[in-house]
């Protein structure tokens, strides 16, 4: 799909990036059905109605935390890591959205940025993320960016 990137390493999905200028009529779900967090895009004409509804209770098992980031304003670089090593990066700007579904990630803020983050709950006070043990500034000086 134009303006939607499915970032992969080999066949493993790492992230889905939806650029601000993505446009398609109707209802379009951009995430694979098996993901525990779904992203849909809707584009309807004036006076279109979506019937009132609620979602039925379902038991779901979630094994990892997915994140959705909406870049409300600004620019940032998203750095992607696999097996503790930098794999690639992407630049996101105002209006872009990213669903991070696997691997590690970090962010370098390029200009003043506002982000809205969505991820599965409930919030846990337990250690649920691993911080890489290397000095990112040293990697930048070595030209690994």
Order of alpha helices (4+ residues) and beta strands (2+ residues): beta-beta-beta-beta-beta-beta-beta-beta-alpha
